[in-house]
Amino acid sequence: MKSPTADEFTNMTESLDMSWMSEVEEIFRYYMERTTGSTIEVKKASITWHYRNADPEFGDFQCKQALDLLESSLAPRRPIEVLVGKKNLEVRPLAVNKGEIVKRLMYENPDADFIYCAGDDKTDEDMFRALRTVFPPGGPQGDEPVILPPPVAVTSALDPDEADEQEDVELMIRPEHIFATTVGPPAKKTLAGWHVTCPEEVVDAMEHLLVAAQ
């Protein structure tokens, strides 16, 4: 993550307890050894079990078994979320997803009055969802304040006492000044309110909006 006034990126995993990864890897390894064609992918902030090259029916069965085990034994006591993808099962920290990072940026910059958020990946839908849920259902009415509690991406890096001391902030941003934009085919399903077909159009759209705002 890189804040607007920062010169360098912040590695959010450095301040998080990532010890759960070894537990998840042990579970995934159990299913990998019993599911021919499956593999494990370990990244800095997530771990994924892929079974695209396994027998389809058996792979889906094993995925359901692994999901049930993770959700019943590990997720309730660890700050993680389990995601079912296309022929894969991913586990990542609650604090390190694009939606929580968007909320952290908004929390740390409550006076922002313009947001342009673009992406082409399924994980970008977390951002678009977050930009919707910071507002009350139906949107703020008139001068109704928009209050944002401390997001998980802020509190998870703090001691419990410090986390409890974090206060809600009032956001200046209004829904009409947020441009959540998905990139891809016109028929793509998305939570974004705007759509472009290629990265070049992202730049064009930003330039157009900035000119219009002047």
ROSE-4610 file (N, C-alpha, C; in Angstrom, 1 decimal, always signed):
// ROSE-4610
residu = [M/M/M/K/K/K/S/S/S/P/P/P/T/T/T/A/A/A/D/D/D/E/E/E/F/F/F/T/T/T/N/N/N/M/M/M/T/T/T/E/E/E/S/S/S/L/L/L/D/D/D/M/M/M/S/S/S/W/W/W/M/M/M/S/S/S/E/E/E/V/V/V/E/E/E/E/E/E/I/I/I/F/F/F/R/R/R/Y/Y/Y/Y/Y/Y/M/M/M/E/E/E/R/R/R/T/T/T/T/T/T/G/G/G/S/S/S/T/T/T/I/I/I/E/E/E/V/V/V/K/K/K/K/K/K/A/A/A/S/S/S/I/I/I/T/T/T/W/W/W/H/H/H/Y/Y/Y/R/R/R/N/N/N/A/A/A/D/D/D/P/P/P/E/E/E/F/F/F/G/G/G/D/D/D/F/F/F/Q/Q/Q/C/C/C/K/K/K/Q/Q/Q/A/A/A/L/L/L/D/D/D/L/L/L/L/L/L/E/E/E/S/S/S/S/S/S/L/L/L/A/A/A/P/P/P/R/R/R/R/R/R/P/P/P/I/I/I/E/E/E/V/V/V/L/L/L/V/V/V/G/G/G/K/K/K/K/K/K/N/N/N/L/L/L/E/E/E/V/V/V/R/R/R/P/P/P/L/L/L/A/A/A/V/V/V/N/N/N/K/K/K/G/G/G/E/E/E/I/I/I/V/V/V/K/K/K/R/R/R/L/L/L/M/M/M/Y/Y/Y/E/E/E/N/N/N/P/P/P/D/D/D/A/A/A/D/D/D/F/F/F/I/I/I/Y/Y/Y/C/C/C/A/A/A/G/G/G/D/D/D/D/D/D/K/K/K/T/T/T/D/D/D/E/E/E/D/D/D/M/M/M/F/F/F/R/R/R/A/A/A/L/L/L/R/R/R/T/T/T/V/V/V/F/F/F/P/P/P/P/P/P/G/G/G/G/G/G/P/P/P/Q/Q/Q/G/G/G/D/D/D/E/E/E/P/P/P/V/V/V/I/I/I/L/L/L/P/P/P/P/P/P/P/P/P/V/V/V/A/A/A/V/V/V/T/T/T/S/S/S/A/A/A/L/L/L/D/D/D/P/P/P/D/D/D/E/E/E/A/A/A/D/D/D/E/E/E/Q/Q/Q/E/E/E/D/D/D/V/V/V/E/E/E/L/L/L/M/M/M/I/I/I/R/R/R/P/P/P/E/E/E/H/H/H/I/I/I/F/F/F/A/A/A/T/T/T/T/T/T/V/V/V/G/G/G/P/P/P/P/P/P/A/A/A/K/K/K/K/K/K/T/T/T/L/L/L/A/A/A/G/G/G/W/W/W/H/H/H/V/V/V/T/T/T/C/C/C/P/P/P/E/E/E/E/E/E/V/V/V/V/V/V/D/D/D/A/A/A/M/M/M/E/E/E/H/H/H/L/L/L/L/L/L/V/V/V/A/A/A/A/A/A/Q/Q/Q]
num = [1/1/1/2/2/2/3/3/3/4/4/4/5/5/5/6/6/6/7/7/7/8/8/8/9/9/9/10/10/10/11/11/11/12/12/12/13/13/13/14/14/14/15/15/15/16/16/16/17/17/17/18/18/18/19/19/19/20/20/20/21/21/21/22/22/22/23/23/23/24/24/24/25/25/25/26/26/26/27/27/27/28/28/28/29/29/29/30/30/30/31/31/31/32/32/32/33/33/33/34/34/34/35/35/35/36/36/36/37/37/37/38/38/38/39/39/39/40/40/40/41/41/41/42/42/42/43/43/43/44/44/44/45/45/45/46/46/46/47/47/47/48/48/48/49/49/49/50/50/50/51/51/51/52/52/52/53/53/53/54/54/54/55/55/55/56/56/56/57/57/57/58/58/58/59/59/59/60/60/60/61/61/61/62/62/62/63/63/63/64/64/64/65/65/65/66/66/66/67/67/67/68/68/68/69/69/69/70/70/70/71/71/71/72/72/72/73/73/73/74/74/74/75/75/75/76/76/76/77/77/77/78/78/78/79/79/79/80/80/80/81/81/81/82/82/82/83/83/83/84/84/84/85/85/85/86/86/86/87/87/87/88/88/88/89/89/89/90/90/90/91/91/91/92/92/92/93/93/93/94/94/94/95/95/95/96/96/96/97/97/97/98/98/98/99/99/99/100/100/100/101/101/101/102/102/102/103/103/103/104/104/104/105/105/105/106/106/106/107/107/107/108/108/108/109/109/109/110/110/110/111/111/111/112/112/112/113/113/113/114/114/114/115/115/115/116/116/116/117/117/117/118/118/118/119/119/119/120/120/120/121/121/121/122/122/122/123/123/123/124/124/124/125/125/125/126/126/126/127/127/127/128/128/128/129/129/129/130/130/130/131/131/131/132/132/132/133/133/133/134/134/134/135/135/135/136/136/136/137/137/137/138/138/138/139/139/139/140/140/140/141/141/141/142/142/142/143/143/143/144/144/144/145/145/145/146/146/146/147/147/147/148/148/148/149/149/149/150/150/150/151/151/151/152/152/152/153/153/153/154/154/154/155/155/155/156/156/156/157/157/157/158/158/158/159/159/159/160/160/160/161/161/161/162/162/162/163/163/163/164/164/164/165/165/165/166/166/166/167/167/167/168/168/168/169/169/169/170/170/170/171/171/171/172/172/172/173/173/173/174/174/174/175/175/175/176/176/176/177/177/177/178/178/178/179/179/179/180/180/180/181/181/181/182/182/182/183/183/183/184/184/184/185/185/185/186/186/186/187/187/187/188/188/188/189/189/189/190/190/190/191/191/191/192/192/192/193/193/193/194/194/194/195/195/195/196/196/196/197/197/197/198/198/198/199/199/199/200/200/200/201/201/201/202/202/202/203/203/203/204/204/204/205/205/205/206/206/206/207/207/207/208/208/208/209/209/209/210/210/210/211/211/211/212/212/212/213/213/213/214/214/214]
x = [+0.8/+0.0/+0.9/+0.4/+1.2/+0.2/+0.4/-0.4/-0.1/-1.0/-0.8/+0.4/+0.8/+1.9/+3.2/+3.2/+4.3/+5.2/+6.5/+7.5/+7.6/+7.4/+7.6/+6.3/+6.2/+5.1/+5.3/+4.2/+4.2/+3.8/+4.6/+4.3/+3.5/+2.2/+1.2/+1.4/+2.0/+2.2/+3.2/+4.1/+5.2/+4.6/+3.5/+2.9/+1.8/+1.6/+0.5/+1.1/+0.3/+0.6/+0.3/+1.4/+1.2/+1.5/+1.5/+1.9/+0.8/-0.4/-1.4/-1.1/-0.1/+0.2/+0.7/+1.5/+2.1/+1.0/+0.0/-1.2/-2.0/-2.2/-3.0/-2.2/-0.9/+0.0/-0.1/-0.1/-0.2/-1.5/-2.6/-3.9/-3.9/-3.4/-3.4/-2.5/-1.3/-0.4/-1.1/-1.9/-2.6/-3.5/-4.2/-5.1/-4.4/-3.3/-2.5/-1.9/-1.4/-0.9/-1.9/-3.2/-4.3/-5.1/-4.7/-5.4/-4.4/-4.2/-3.3/-3.5/-2.5/-2.6/-2.7/-2.9/-3.1/-1.8/-1.7/-0.5/-0.8/+0.2/+0.1/+0.9/+0.3/+1.0/+1.1/+2.3/+2.5/+3.0/+2.3/+2.7/+3.0/+3.4/+3.7/+2.6/+1.4/+0.2/-1.0/-0.7/-1.8/-1.2/-2.0/-1.7/-2.9/-2.6/-3.7/-3.4/-4.5/-4.4/-5.2/-4.4/-5.0/-5.3/-6.4/-6.7/-7.3/-6.9/-7.4/-7.1/-5.9/-5.4/-5.7/-6.6/-7.0/-8.3/-8.7/-10.0/-11.1/-11.9/-12.9/-13.8/-14.4/-15.3/-14.6/-13.5/-12.8/-12.2/-11.7/-11.1/-12.2/-13.4/-14.4/-14.8/-14.8/-15.1/-14.0/-12.8/-11.7/-11.7/-12.1/-12.1/-13.2/-14.3/-15.4/-14.9/-14.2/-13.7/-12.7/-11.8/-10.8/-11.4/-12.4/-13.2/-13.9/-14.5/-15.2/-14.3/-13.1/-12.1/-11.6/-11.2/-10.7/-11.7/-12.9/-14.0/-14.4/-14.3/-14.7/-13.6/-12.3/-11.3/-10.3/-10.1/-9.0/-9.6/-10.5/-11.0/-11.6/-12.3/-12.9/-11.9/-10.6/-9.7/-8.5/-8.5/-7.4/-8.0/-7.3/-7.8/-7.6/-8.4/-8.2/-9.6/-9.6/-10.8/-10.4/-11.4/-11.2/-12.0/-11.4/-12.1/-12.1/-13.2/-13.3/-13.3/-12.3/-12.1/-12.5/-12.0/-12.2/-11.2/-11.6/-10.7/-9.5/-9.8/-8.8/-9.4/-8.6/-9.1/-7.9/-8.3/-7.3/-7.6/-6.5/-6.6/-5.7/-6.3/-5.5/-5.9/-5.1/-5.5/-6.7/-7.5/-8.7/-8.3/-7.1/-6.7/-6.1/-5.6/-4.9/-5.7/-6.8/-7.5/-7.8/-8.0/-8.1/-9.2/-10.3/-11.4/-11.0/-10.3/-9.9/-8.8/-8.0/-6.9/-7.6/-8.6/-9.3/-9.9/-10.5/-11.1/-10.1/-8.9/-7.8/-7.4/-7.2/-6.8/-7.9/-9.1/-10.2/-10.2/-9.9/-9.9/-8.7/-7.6/-6.4/-6.4/-7.3/-7.5/-8.9/-9.5/-11.0/-11.4/-10.5/-10.8/-10.8/-10.5/-10.5/-11.9/-11.9/-13.2/-13.4/-12.5/-12.5/-11.8/-12.5/-11.8/-12.0/-10.9/-11.0/-10.4/-11.1/-10.7/-10.9/-9.9/-10.0/-9.3/-9.8/-9.2/-9.9/-9.1/-9.7/-9.8/-9.4/-9.3/-10.5/-10.8/-12.0/-11.7/-10.5/-10.2/-10.4/-10.5/-10.8/-12.3/-13.1/-14.5/-14.6/-13.6/-13.5/-13.4/-12.7/-12.6/-13.9/-14.5/-15.8/-16.9/-16.9/-17.8/-17.6/-16.3/-16.0/-16.4/-16.3/-16.7/-18.2/-18.9/-20.4/-20.8/-20.1/-20.6/-20.1/-19.3/-18.9/-20.1/-21.1/-22.2/-23.4/-24.3/-25.6/-26.4/-27.3/-28.1/-28.9/-28.9/-29.6/-28.8/-27.6/-26.7/-27.0/-26.1/-26.4/-27.4/-28.3/-29.4/-29.0/-29.0/-28.6/-27.3/-27.2/-25.9/-25.6/-26.3/-26.0/-24.5/-23.9/-22.5/-22.2/-21.1/-20.6/-19.5/-19.8/-18.9/-18.3/-17.0/-16.2/-15.5/-15.9/-15.2/-13.8/-12.9/-11.6/-11.6/-11.1/-11.2/-10.2/-10.4/-9.6/-8.1/-7.9/-6.6/-5.8/-6.5/-5.9/-5.7/-6.8/-6.8/-6.0/-5.9/-5.2/-3.7/-3.2/-1.7/-1.4/-2.4/-2.2/-2.4/-1.9/-2.2/-3.7/-4.3/-5.8/-6.1/-5.3/-5.6/-5.5/-4.5/-4.3/-5.5/-5.9/-7.0/-8.3/-8.5/-9.7/-9.7/-8.6/-8.4/-8.7/-8.7/-9.0/-10.4/-10.5/-11.9/-12.4/-13.8/-14.4/-14.0/-14.1/-13.8/-15.0/-15.2/-16.2/-15.6/-16.1/-15.6/-16.2/-15.4/-15.9/-16.5/-16.0/-16.4/-17.9/-18.5/-19.9/-20.0/-21.0/-21.1/-20.9/-21.4/-21.3/-19.8/-18.9/-17.6/-16.6/-17.2/-16.5/-16.7/-15.6/-15.7/-15.0/-15.8/-15.4/-15.5/-14.4/-14.3/-13.7/-14.5/-13.9/-13.4/-12.4/-11.7/-12.0/-12.5/-12.7/-13.9/-14.4/-15.5/-16.7/-17.6/-18.8/-19.8/-19.8/-20.7/-20.3/-19.1/-18.5/-19.4/-19.7/-20.4/-19.6/-20.1/-19.2/-20.1/-19.5/-20.1/-19.7/-18.8/-18.4/-19.5/-19.5/-20.5/-20.1/-18.8/-18.3/-17.5/-17.3/-16.7/-15.9/-14.7/-13.9/-13.4/-12.9/-12.6/-11.1/-10.2/-8.8/-8.0/-6.8/-6.0/-5.9/-5.7/-5.6/-6.8/-8.0/-9.2/-9.2/-8.5/-8.5/-7.8/-6.7/-5.9/-6.8/-7.4/-8.3/-9.4/-10.0/-11.1/-10.6/-9.5/-8.9/-8.6/-8.0/-7.7/-9.0/-10.0/-11.3/-11.9/-11.9/-12.5/-11.7/-10.4/-9.6/-9.8/-9.9/-10.2/-11.5/-12.5/-13.9/-14.0/-13.1/-13.1/-12.4/-11.7/-11.0/-11.9]
y = [-1.2/+0.0/+1.2/+2.3/+3.5/+4.7/+5.4/+6.6/+7.7/+8.6/+9.8/+10.6/+10.8/+11.6/+10.8/+9.5/+8.6/+8.5/+8.3/+8.1/+6.6/+5.8/+4.4/+3.6/+2.3/+1.5/+0.9/+0.6/-0.1/-1.5/-2.4/-3.8/-4.1/-4.3/-4.5/-5.8/-6.8/-8.1/-8.0/-7.0/-6.9/-6.7/-6.1/-5.8/-6.8/-7.8/-8.8/-10.1/-10.8/-12.2/-13.1/-13.6/-14.5/-15.9/-16.3/-17.6/-18.7/-18.2/-19.1/-19.7/-19.2/-19.7/-21.1/-21.4/-22.7/-23.8/-23.4/-24.2/-24.5/-23.5/-23.6/-24.5/-24.2/-25.0/-26.5/-26.8/-28.2/-28.9/-28.1/-28.6/-28.8/-27.8/-27.8/-29.0/-29.2/-30.2/-31.6/-31.8/-33.0/-33.3/-32.3/-32.5/-32.6/-31.9/-32.0/-33.4/-34.0/-35.3/-36.4/-36.0/-37.0/-36.6/-35.5/-35.1/-34.9/-35.9/-35.9/-34.7/-34.0/-32.8/-31.5/-31.5/-30.3/-29.7/-28.4/-27.7/-26.7/-26.2/-25.2/-24.0/-22.8/-21.5/-20.7/-20.3/-19.5/-18.1/-17.1/-15.7/-15.1/-13.8/-13.1/-12.9/-12.7/-12.5/-13.5/-14.6/-15.5/-16.9/-17.9/-19.2/-19.9/-20.5/-21.0/-22.4/-23.2/-24.6/-24.7/-25.1/-25.1/-26.6/-26.8/-28.2/-28.2/-27.3/-27.2/-28.4/-29.0/-30.1/-31.5/-31.4/-32.7/-33.2/-34.4/-34.9/-33.9/-33.4/-32.4/-32.7/-33.9/-34.2/-34.5/-35.2/-35.4/-34.2/-33.3/-32.0/-31.2/-31.1/-30.3/-30.9/-32.2/-32.9/-32.6/-32.7/-32.4/-30.9/-30.0/-28.6/-28.4/-29.0/-28.8/-29.3/-30.5/-31.0/-30.1/-29.5/-28.6/-27.3/-26.8/-25.6/-25.8/-26.9/-27.2/-27.2/-27.8/-28.0/-26.6/-25.8/-24.4/-23.5/-23.6/-22.7/-23.1/-24.4/-24.9/-24.9/-25.1/-25.3/-24.1/-23.4/-22.4/-21.0/-20.7/-19.4/-18.7/-19.5/-18.9/-18.3/-18.9/-18.4/-17.7/-17.4/-16.7/-15.6/-14.4/-13.3/-13.5/-14.5/-14.9/-15.0/-15.0/-15.3/-16.4/-17.2/-18.3/-18.0/-18.0/-17.7/-18.9/-19.2/-20.2/-19.6/-20.0/-19.4/-20.4/-20.2/-21.1/-22.2/-23.4/-24.5/-24.2/-23.3/-23.1/-22.7/-22.7/-22.4/-21.5/-20.2/-19.3/-18.8/-18.7/-18.1/-16.9/-15.8/-14.6/-13.9/-12.9/-12.2/-11.3/-11.1/-10.2/-8.8/-8.4/-7.0/-6.7/-7.8/-7.6/-8.0/-7.2/-7.4/-6.0/-5.8/-4.5/-3.6/-4.3/-3.5/-2.9/-3.7/-3.2/-2.1/-2.2/-1.2/+0.1/+0.0/+1.2/+1.9/+1.1/+1.7/+2.4/+1.7/+2.3/+3.7/+3.7/+4.9/+6.0/+5.7/+6.7/+7.1/+6.2/+6.5/+7.4/+7.2/+8.0/+9.3/+9.5/+10.7/+11.1/+11.4/+11.7/+12.9/+13.8/+15.0/+14.9/+13.6/+13.4/+13.7/+14.4/+14.7/+14.2/+13.3/+12.7/+11.4/+10.3/+9.0/+8.4/+8.0/+7.2/+5.8/+4.8/+3.4/+2.5/+1.9/+1.1/-0.2/-1.3/-2.6/-3.5/-4.6/-5.6/-7.0/-7.2/-8.5/-8.8/-10.1/-10.4/-9.8/-9.8/-9.2/-7.7/-7.0/-5.6/-5.4/-6.4/-6.2/-5.9/-6.4/-6.0/-4.5/-3.8/-2.4/-1.7/-2.2/-1.6/-1.8/-3.0/-3.3/-2.3/-2.1/-1.3/+0.2/+0.6/+2.0/+2.2/+1.1/+1.2/+1.1/+0.2/+0.0/+1.0/+1.9/+3.0/+4.0/+3.9/+4.8/+4.1/+4.8/+4.1/+3.6/+2.6/+2.2/+3.3/+3.4/+4.5/+5.8/+5.8/+6.9/+8.0/+8.9/+9.9/+10.9/+11.3/+12.2/+13.6/+14.5/+15.9/+16.1/+16.7/+17.0/+15.9/+14.7/+13.6/+13.3/+13.2/+12.9/+11.4/+11.2/+9.8/+9.4/+8.5/+8.1/+6.8/+6.7/+5.5/+5.0/+3.9/+3.3/+2.8/+2.6/+2.2/+0.8/+0.7/-0.5/-1.6/-2.8/-3.9/-3.7/-3.1/-2.8/-1.9/-1.1/-0.3/-1.0/-1.5/-2.1/-3.4/-4.1/-5.4/-5.3/-4.2/-3.9/-3.3/-3.1/-2.5/-3.5/-3.1/-3.8/-3.6/-4.5/-4.4/-3.1/-2.6/-1.3/-0.2/-0.2/+0.9/+0.8/-0.4/-0.5/+0.1/-0.1/+0.4/+1.9/+2.5/+4.0/+4.7/+3.9/+4.5/+5.0/+6.2/+6.9/+6.8/+6.9/+7.0/+8.3/+8.4/+9.6/+10.0/+11.3/+11.7/+12.0/+11.3/+11.5/+12.6/+13.3/+14.4/+13.9/+12.8/+12.2/+12.0/+12.2/+11.9/+10.9/+10.1/+9.0/+9.5/+10.7/+11.2/+11.5/+11.6/+11.9/+10.7/+9.5/+8.3/+7.6/+7.3/+6.7/+5.3/+4.3/+2.9/+2.4/+2.0/+1.6/+0.2/-0.6/-1.9/-1.9/-2.7/-2.8/-4.2/-4.2/-5.5/-5.5/-6.7/-6.8/-6.1/-5.6/-4.9/-5.8/-7.1/-7.9/-8.4/-7.9/-8.3/-7.9/-8.9/-8.6/-7.9/-6.8/-6.0/-5.2/-4.8/-3.8/-2.4/-2.2/-0.9/-0.2/+1.1/+1.9/+2.4/+2.3/+2.7/+1.6/+1.7/+0.6/+1.2/+0.6/+0.9/-0.5/-0.5/-1.8/-2.2/-1.2/-1.4/-0.4/-0.7/+0.2/+1.6/+1.7/+3.0/+3.9/+3.3/+4.1/+4.5/+3.8/+4.3/+5.6/+5.8/+7.0/+8.1/+7.8/+8.8/+9.3/+8.3/+8.7/+9.6/+9.2/+10.1/+11.5/+11.6/+12.9/+13.7/+13.0/+13.7/+14.2/+13.4/+13.8/+14.9/+14.9/+15.9/+17.3/+17.2/+18.4/+19.0/+18.1/+18.5/+19.1/+18.7/+19.1/+20.5/+20.9/+22.2/+23.4]
z = [+0.0/+0.0/+0.0/-0.7/-0.8/-0.5/+0.6/+0.9/+0.0/-0.2/-1.1/-0.9/+0.4/+0.8/+1.0/+0.8/+1.1/-0.2/+0.1/-1.0/-1.3/-0.4/-0.6/-0.2/-0.7/-0.4/+1.0/+1.7/+3.0/+2.8/+3.3/+3.3/+4.5/+4.3/+5.4/+6.2/+5.5/+6.2/+7.3/+7.2/+8.2/+9.6/+9.8/+11.1/+11.5/+10.7/+10.9/+11.4/+12.2/+12.6/+11.4/+10.7/+9.6/+9.9/+11.2/+11.6/+11.1/+10.8/+10.3/+9.0/+8.2/+6.9/+7.0/+8.0/+8.1/+8.4/+9.2/+9.5/+8.2/+7.4/+6.2/+5.2/+5.1/+4.2/+4.6/+5.8/+6.3/+5.8/+5.9/+5.5/+4.0/+3.2/+1.8/+1.3/+2.0/+1.6/+1.8/+2.8/+3.0/+1.8/+1.3/+0.2/-1.1/-1.3/-2.5/-2.7/-1.6/-1.7/-2.0/-1.8/-2.0/-3.3/-4.0/-5.2/-6.3/-7.1/-8.2/-9.2/-9.5/-10.4/-9.7/-8.4/-7.6/-7.1/-6.9/-6.5/-5.4/-4.7/-3.7/-4.2/-4.1/-4.5/-3.2/-2.8/-1.6/-2.0/-1.6/-1.9/-0.5/-0.6/+0.6/+1.6/+1.0/+1.9/+1.7/+1.0/+0.8/+0.4/+0.5/+0.1/-0.6/-1.8/-2.6/-3.0/-2.9/-3.4/-4.7/-5.8/-7.2/-7.5/-8.1/-8.5/-9.9/-10.7/-12.1/-12.9/-12.7/-13.4/-12.8/-11.8/-11.1/-11.8/-11.4/-11.9/-11.4/-12.3/-12.0/-10.8/-10.8/-9.7/-8.4/-8.5/-7.2/-6.7/-7.6/-7.2/-6.5/-7.0/-6.4/-5.0/-4.9/-3.6/-2.6/-3.0/-2.1/-1.6/-2.6/-2.3/-1.2/-1.3/-0.3/+1.1/+1.1/+2.3/+3.0/+2.2/+2.7/+3.2/+2.4/+2.8/+4.2/+4.3/+5.6/+6.7/+6.5/+7.6/+8.0/+7.0/+7.2/+7.9/+7.5/+8.1/+9.5/+9.8/+11.1/+12.1/+11.7/+12.7/+12.7/+11.6/+11.6/+11.5/+10.6/+10.4/+11.7/+12.5/+13.7/+14.7/+14.7/+15.7/+15.1/+13.8/+13.1/+12.3/+12.1/+11.3/+9.8/+9.3/+7.9/+7.3/+5.9/+5.2/+4.1/+3.8/+2.9/+1.6/+0.5/-0.8/-1.7/-2.3/-3.3/-4.6/-5.4/-6.8/-7.8/-9.1/-10.1/-10.0/-9.5/-9.3/-8.4/-7.4/-6.4/-5.1/-4.0/-2.7/-2.1/-1.8/-1.3/+0.1/+0.9/+2.3/+2.4/+2.9/+3.0/+4.3/+4.8/+6.0/+5.7/+6.7/+6.6/+6.2/+6.8/+6.6/+5.2/+4.6/+3.3/+2.1/+1.9/+0.6/+0.1/-1.2/-1.8/-1.2/-0.7/-0.2/+1.2/+2.0/+3.3/+3.1/+2.1/+1.9/+1.4/+0.6/+0.1/+1.3/+2.2/+3.4/+4.3/+4.4/+5.2/+4.6/+3.3/+2.6/+2.8/+2.8/+3.1/+4.5/+5.4/+6.9/+7.2/+6.5/+6.8/+6.0/+5.0/+4.2/+4.1/+5.3/+5.3/+4.6/+4.3/+3.5/+2.0/+1.5/+0.1/-0.5/-1.6/-2.2/-3.6/-4.0/-5.3/-5.3/-5.8/-5.8/-7.2/-7.8/-9.0/-8.7/-8.9/-8.5/-9.7/-10.2/-11.4/-11.3/-11.9/-11.9/-12.8/-13.2/-14.1/-13.6/-12.3/-11.7/-10.8/-10.6/-9.7/-8.3/-7.8/-6.5/-6.4/-7.6/-7.6/-7.2/-7.3/-6.8/-5.3/-4.6/-3.2/-3.0/-3.9/-3.8/-4.1/-5.2/-5.6/-4.5/-3.9/-2.8/-1.6/-1.3/-0.2/-0.4/-1.6/-1.9/-1.9/-2.0/-1.8/-0.3/+0.4/+1.8/+2.8/+2.4/+3.4/+3.6/+2.6/+2.7/+3.3/+3.9/+4.4/+3.2/+3.4/+2.3/+1.7/+0.4/-0.3/-0.4/+0.2/+0.2/+1.2/+1.6/+2.5/+2.1/+3.0/+2.6/+3.0/+2.0/+2.3/+2.9/+4.0/+4.7/+5.7/+5.6/+6.6/+6.5/+7.7/+7.7/+7.4/+6.7/+6.4/+7.4/+8.3/+9.3/+9.0/+9.1/+8.8/+10.1/+10.7/+11.8/+11.4/+12.3/+12.0/+11.3/+10.1/+9.3/+9.8/+9.5/+9.9/+9.5/+8.3/+7.8/+8.7/+9.6/+10.6/+11.9/+12.4/+13.8/+13.9/+12.8/+12.9/+13.1/+12.8/+13.0/+14.3/+15.2/+16.5/+17.6/+18.8/+20.0/+20.3/+21.0/+21.3/+22.0/+22.9/+23.6/+22.6/+21.7/+20.7/+19.7/+19.4/+18.4/+19.0/+20.3/+20.9/+21.0/+20.9/+21.0/+19.7/+18.6/+17.3/+17.2/+16.7/+16.6/+15.2/+15.2/+13.9/+13.2/+11.9/+11.2/+10.3/+10.0/+9.1/+7.8/+6.7/+5.4/+4.6/+3.9/+3.1/+1.7/+1.3/+0.0/-0.1/-1.3/-1.5/-2.7/-2.8/-3.8/-5.2/-5.5/-6.9/-7.3/-6.3/-6.6/-6.5/-6.5/-6.6/-8.0/-8.6/-10.0/-9.9/-9.5/-9.5/-10.9/-11.5/-12.9/-13.1/-13.8/-14.2/-15.6/-15.8/-17.1/-17.7/-18.9/-19.5/-20.5/-20.9/-21.9/-21.4/-22.3/-21.9/-21.1/-21.3/-20.6/-19.2/-18.8/-17.5/-16.4/-15.4/-14.3/-13.2/-12.7/-11.7/-10.8/-9.7/-8.8/-9.1/-10.0/-10.4/-11.2/-11.0/-11.7/-13.1/-13.4/-14.6/-15.3/-16.6/-17.4/-18.5/-18.7/-19.9/-20.4/-21.6/-22.2/-22.2/-21.9/-22.0/-21.1/-20.7/-19.8/-20.3/-21.7/-22.2/-22.0/-21.9/-21.6/-20.2/-19.3/-17.9/-17.8/-18.5/-18.6/-19.2/-20.3/-21.0/-20.0/-19.3/-18.4/-17.3/-16.7/-15.6/-16.1/-17.3/-17.8/-18.1/-18.6/-18.8/-17.5/-16.5/-15.2/-14.5/-14.7/-14.1/-14.8/-16.1/-16.8/-16.4/-16.3/-16.0/-14.6/-13.7/-12.3/-12.1/-13.1/-13.0/-13.4]
